[in-house]
């Protein structure tokens, strides 16, 4: 881990004893930026929503060093999430059904967002809802906030549309975007689910109805069973699969959407735990990536991957130039 000044354990202990934030990485001058929907990221790596907690990672690294920070999904009121157990392991993957537990958008505006902006982070506020009105309430409160971009998570079960996620129904997605788009001038990213037959269909619906960028993929539907009882391991029965196993699925989604929609900015997500895997997404046609599951077992993974990718782009000046200009490889 290049540039580490002390071990994670030593660093954390020292920081807590002095009640000061420390960085295990030395200051770094980024060489390769990217653009997503007209917003410049100092490097092409951000965090994936639901896998980042400032209160935890602030002990390890300076969040302003990341390309962007996509925060946990905000709902109009606090959500308690699903009952436990919520997680299980899978082959080269993990399974979760947390249920978008969060303290609500008011808490986000009063606590989480100000802290991140004070730390110098470029913030992507993730928006969650169980009905169209939920999304509208959250976007209304974020419309004039200090968030730099909004990321609309359309993978939530949605009661307005019969319990299906809006992201699986292009007509419902178009209707939702028609409501949200006029509410703010902030760049709006739509985060797509892979649990569809053809991901280019909802992608096109999102873009044609106002999305400034797309992020993909959210988790893949999965299940684990307890062979002693024959019952599902997690209380929700099914959950979202993430981790290294979903890398090929995410890359294929980015490649297909880039082919179908050559102009729309894309953020690639899924199975990224190294600079090399992030680079695959850029060659597939992404403008940037978000690191998720890797950060759950390695808190500094997003910044480590960003540093690795920055060095890899040194040897790929054509790709680096395209990213800096807001273009992509494909």
C-alpha positions in Angstrom: 0.0 0.0 0.0 2.1 2.9 -1.3 2.4 6.0 0.7 1.1 4.5 4.0 2.7 6.3 6.9 1.6 4.0 9.7 -0.6 0.9 10.3 -4.4 1.1 10.4 -4.4 0.0 14.1 -1.7 2.5 15.1 -3.3 5.3 13.1 -6.7 4.7 14.5 -5.5 4.5 18.1 -3.4 7.7 17.8 -6.3 9.6 16.2 -8.8 8.6 18.9 -6.4 9.4 21.7 -6.0 12.9 20.4 -9.5 13.3 19.0 -8.0 14.4 15.7 -8.4 13.0 12.2 -5.2 11.5 10.6 -4.5 10.2 7.2 -2.6 7.0 6.6 -1.9 8.3 3.0 0.5 11.1 2.4 -0.9 14.1 0.5 -1.1 13.4 -3.2 -1.4 15.4 -6.4 -3.9 13.7 -8.7 -2.7 13.5 -12.3 -5.9 12.3 -14.1 -9.3 13.8 -13.6 -12.7 12.9 -15.2 -16.0 14.6 -15.9 -19.4 13.3 -15.1 -22.4 15.3 -16.3 -20.2 18.4 -16.5 -18.9 18.0 -12.9 -15.1 17.5 -12.6 -14.0 14.7 -10.4 -10.3 15.0 -9.4 -10.0 11.3 -10.1 -12.4 8.7 -11.6 -13.1 6.9 -8.3 -15.9 7.5 -5.8 -17.6 5.5 -3.1 -20.8 3.5 -3.8 -23.9 4.4 -1.8 -24.5 2.3 1.3 -20.9 1.3 1.7 -19.5 4.6 3.0 -19.7 6.0 6.5 -17.8 9.2 7.2 -17.7 8.6 10.9 -15.7 5.5 10.3 -13.4 6.3 7.4 -12.4 9.8 8.6 -9.9 8.0 10.9 -8.1 6.5 7.9 -8.1 9.0 5.0 -9.0 12.4 3.8 -12.3 12.1 2.0 -11.6 15.1 -0.1 -9.0 13.0 -1.9 -11.7 10.9 -3.5 -13.2 11.7 -6.9 -16.7 11.8 -5.2 -18.5 10.4 -2.2 -21.9 8.8 -2.9 -23.7 8.7 0.4 -26.2 6.2 1.8 -29.7 6.5 0.4 -31.9 9.2 2.0 -35.5 8.7 2.6 -38.1 11.4 3.6 -38.3 10.0 7.2 -36.1 7.7 9.1 -36.2 4.1 8.0 -35.3 1.2 10.3 -34.6 -1.2 7.5 -35.2 -4.9 7.4 -35.1 -7.4 10.4 -31.9 -9.3 11.1 -30.1 -11.4 10.0 -29.4 -9.0 7.1 -26.3 -10.4 5.6 -24.7 -13.7 4.4 -21.6 -14.7 2.5 -21.5 -16.1 -1.0 -18.8 -17.4 -3.3 -16.5 -14.3 -3.9 -19.5 -12.2 -2.9 -21.7 -11.1 -0.1 -25.5 -10.9 0.2 -27.3 -8.1 2.0 -30.9 -7.0 2.7 -30.3 -4.0 5.0 -33.4 -2.3 3.7 -31.9 1.1 3.2 -31.8 1.9 6.9 -31.1 5.6 7.3 -31.9 8.5 9.7 -33.8 10.5 7.0 -33.1 13.5 4.8 -33.5 16.1 7.6 -30.7 14.4 9.6 -28.6 14.2 6.4 -29.0 17.9 5.7 -28.2 18.8 9.4 -25.3 16.4 10.0 -23.9 14.2 7.3 -23.8 16.6 4.4 -22.3 19.6 6.3 -19.5 17.4 7.7 -18.6 16.1 4.2 -18.6 19.5 2.6 -16.5 20.9 5.5 -14.0 18.1 4.8 -13.9 19.2 1.2 -15.6 16.2 -0.4 -17.5 16.3 -3.7 -20.8 14.8 -2.6 -23.3 12.7 -4.5 -26.5 12.5 -2.5 -28.3 9.2 -3.0 -32.1 9.4 -3.0 -34.4 6.5 -2.0 -38.1 6.0 -1.9 -40.9 3.4 -1.7 -43.3 5.6 -3.8 -43.0 8.5 -6.1 -44.0 10.9 -3.4 -41.0 9.7 -1.2 -38.6 10.5 -4.0 -40.2 13.9 -4.6 -40.0 14.9 -0.9 -36.3 14.0 -0.7 -35.4 15.8 -4.0 -37.3 18.9 -2.8 -35.2 19.1 0.3 -31.9 18.4 -1.6 -32.7 20.7 -4.5 -30.9 23.7 -3.1 -28.6 21.9 -0.7 -24.8 21.8 -0.8 -24.9 18.3 -2.5 -23.0 18.5 -5.8 -25.0 15.8 -7.6 -28.1 13.6 -6.9 -28.2 9.8 -7.5 -31.7 8.4 -7.8 -31.8 4.8 -6.6 -34.6 3.2 -8.6 -34.0 -0.3 -7.3 -36.2 0.2 -4.2 -39.5 -1.8 -4.0 -42.1 0.8 -4.9 -45.7 0.6 -3.6 -46.9 3.1 -6.3 -46.0 0.5 -8.9 -47.2 -2.7 -7.3 -44.1 -3.4 -5.3 -41.8 -3.6 -8.3 -38.7 -1.4 -8.3 -39.2 1.5 -10.6 -35.9 0.5 -12.4 -37.5 -2.6 -13.8 -40.4 -0.7 -15.5 -39.3 1.9 -18.1 -42.8 3.4 -18.1 -42.8 3.9 -14.4 -39.2 5.2 -14.5 -40.1 7.7 -17.1 -43.0 8.9 -15.1 -40.9 9.3 -12.0 -38.2 11.3 -13.8 -40.8 13.5 -15.3 -41.7 14.5 -11.7 -38.2 14.8 -10.4 -36.4 16.5 -13.2 -38.2 19.9 -12.9 -37.5 20.1 -9.2 -33.8 20.9 -9.4 -31.0 22.0 -11.6 -28.5 19.7 -9.9 -27.0 17.0 -12.1 -29.1 13.9 -11.7 -27.7 10.4 -11.9 -30.1 7.4 -12.2 -28.7 4.2 -10.5 -29.9 1.2 -12.5 -30.7 -2.3 -11.3 -29.3 -5.3 -13.2 -32.4 -7.4 -12.5 -34.0 -6.8 -15.9 -33.9 -8.6 -19.2 -32.3 -5.7 -21.1 -30.7 -2.9 -19.1 -30.6 -0.6 -22.1 -34.4 -0.3 -21.9 -34.6 1.5 -18.5 -31.3 3.3 -19.3 -32.9 4.9 -22.4 -36.1 5.7 -20.5 -34.1 7.5 -17.8 -32.0 9.5 -20.3 -35.0 10.5 -22.4 -36.8 11.8 -19.4 -34.0 13.9 -17.9 -31.2 11.9 -16.4 -27.8 13.6 -16.8 -25.9 10.4 -16.1 -26.3 6.7 -15.2 -24.7 4.6 -12.6 -24.7 0.8 -12.8 -25.0 -1.8 -11.5 -26.9 -2.0 -8.2 -26.8 -5.4 -6.6 -27.9 -8.6 -8.2 -30.8 -10.6 -6.7 -29.7 -13.6 -4.7 -30.3 -16.0 -1.9 -28.5 -18.4 0.5 -30.1 -21.3 2.4 -29.2 -22.8 5.8 -28.7 -26.5 5.1 -29.4 -27.4 8.7 -32.9 -25.9 8.6 -33.6 -25.6 4.9 -34.6 -21.9 5.4 -33.2 -18.7 3.9 -30.2 -17.4 6.0 -31.4 -13.7 5.8 -34.7 -12.7 7.2 -35.8 -11.0 4.0 -35.3 -14.3 2.2 -33.6 -12.7 -0.8 -31.0 -9.9 -0.9 -28.5 -8.1 -3.1 -25.3 -9.8 -4.2 -22.2 -7.7 -4.4 -18.5 -8.2 -4.4 -15.9 -9.6 -6.9 -18.4 -12.2 -8.3 -20.5 -9.4 -10.0 -17.6 -7.8 -11.8 -18.4 -9.4 -15.2 -22.1 -8.4 -14.9 -21.3 -4.8 -14.2 -18.8 -4.5 -17.0 -21.3 -6.1 -19.5 -24.0 -3.6 -18.4 -21.7 -0.6 -18.9 -20.6 -1.9 -22.3 -24.1 -2.5 -23.5 -25.5 0.9 -22.3 -22.5 2.7 -23.7 -23.1 1.1 -27.1 -26.8 2.0 -27.0 -26.3 5.5 -25.6 -22.9 6.8 -26.7 -23.2 10.3 -25.2 -24.6 9.7 -21.7 -22.0 9.8 -18.8 -21.8 6.4 -17.0 -20.5 5.5 -13.6 -19.5 1.8 -13.4 -20.1 -0.2 -10.2 -19.7 -3.8 -9.2 -16.8 -6.0 -8.1 -14.1 -3.3 -8.1 -11.3 -4.1 -5.7 -8.3 -2.9 -7.6 -7.1 -0.3 -10.0 -7.0 -2.9 -12.7 -10.7 -3.7 -12.3 -11.6 0.0 -12.3 -9.6 0.3 -15.5 -11.8 -2.5 -17.1 -14.9 -0.4 -16.5 -13.2 2.7 -18.1 -12.4 0.6 -21.2 -16.0 -0.7 -21.2 -17.1 2.9 -21.6 -17.5 4.3 -18.1 -16.5 7.9 -17.2 -15.9 7.0 -13.6 -16.4 4.2 -11.1 -17.8 3.7 -7.6 -16.2 1.3 -5.1 -18.7 -0.5 -2.8 -18.3 -4.0 -1.3 -14.5 -3.7 -1.2 -14.8 -0.9 1.3 -16.7 -3.1 3.7 -13.6 -5.2 4.5 -10.9 -2.7 3.6 -11.9 0.8 4.7 -9.3 2.5 2.6 -10.2 0.6 -0.6 -11.7 3.5 -2.5 -8.6 5.7 -2.0 -6.2 2.8 -2.6 -7.9 2.0 -5.9 -7.9 5.6 -6.9 -4.1 5.8 -6.4 -3.6 2.5 -8.3 -5.8 3.8 -11.2 -4.0 7.1 -11.3 -0.7 5.3 -11.9 -2.3 3.0 -14.5 -3.6 6.0 -16.5 0.0 7.3 -16.7 0.6 4.5 -19.2 -2.6 5.2 -21.1 -2.5 8.9 -22.1 -5.2 8.5 -24.8 -7.7 7.2 -22.3 -6.7 9.7 -19.7 -7.1 12.6 -22.2 -10.6 11.4 -23.1 -11.7 11.1 -19.5 -10.4 14.6 -18.7 -12.4 16.0 -21.6 -15.6 14.3 -20.5 -15.3 11.6 -23.2 -14.9 7.9 -22.9 -13.0 5.1 -24.5 -16.0 3.8 -26.5 
